[in-house]
């Protein structure tokens, strides 16, 4: 299927591949501009500059590499499933069908990422050589959301996204919206800000404060869930409750409460 953009035909497959990448940089760019709002930061700007263990230029390079791999895999996936997805899209899926597909995709992606993410923390070799790269960002920020080891990016995000696409049975057109939304949610979870009126904070328990807990030393074995729900953390005892406290000078701090189980 193709969509007309300024008189030029753009395929759903092309948009499904590159729209999430464009969305990532635009949305994270907005948060970079808002980063000077100290009253809404979960960490100070000074902490972001001093505590993180990787230069921002290396973060940008790492993210671009991961997005390049994702684009190649998405192109191959659309090519392999082309006939099936076109037939499914031709059936004029109802709103209920689309909602079901999106929900299934969210559950599949959450499930895959929870267990892969948790295993990368439990396996000392994988953590030391693979996942610890992401945790060089002790103070998360928006465009560092996809800063991972290339192998982790492939296994956790790219394979997880492919499984969500295949299992849900969504069309390439539906995938444009799903992966763009998942991208926005992932960036928001790493933005390091707690802004008033943020709908993700209202409708999702899994948010920037929840994920910030995981990036701190006391939360390293907790809050593995991403990017949507906290279901698996609650079921399997890795949920760390927290309170959001006002810092003395400015901004907020996510602090764990005492009613959680030690692993």
C-alpha angles and dihedrals in degrees: 000000000000135000124207112237114181091331092311121111113234119186122229088235092057092048091046089055102044107023093077090051092052091044090052095058096040094049095043089047089058090054091049088058090049093048092094090068095101093178090068101039122113088209130021121259087244091058090049091054097042107034101046114094101208131061116246092239089061090049090055091049092049093050093048090051091052092047090051090055091047091051092052093048092046091050091051092045093052090047093052096044096037099114095044094048093048091052092049092048091050089063091073096235114224124236090257091054092048092048090051092049093049092048092049090049091052092050093047093048092046092048095048094046095045095055095039092046093048093047090052088058095045096047105074094203093051092045095048097045103027121015098036087073090072091047091059080088096077087165105043122217132186105261090044091067093102097035102127142131106282091244092052091048089053097045101036106033109017099041091040091053092047091052091049090051095048099041095045092049092221122163124244088256093055089046090061089065097037097051093040089053092046089050093051090048092050092049091047092052090056098039095102092221134111104203123184114251095018103156092208089062091049099047103028128057086196100077143128094294093046092052093042088062089058092053092056123084094248091053099044092110095041142063097034093156118115150207107347121007137024093218099117093046090054095045096047100039099250095114114119112196116213143182126225110230131187113244118231095245105029143317132027138289127208107221125185116240121225099247099089132103120252112235 
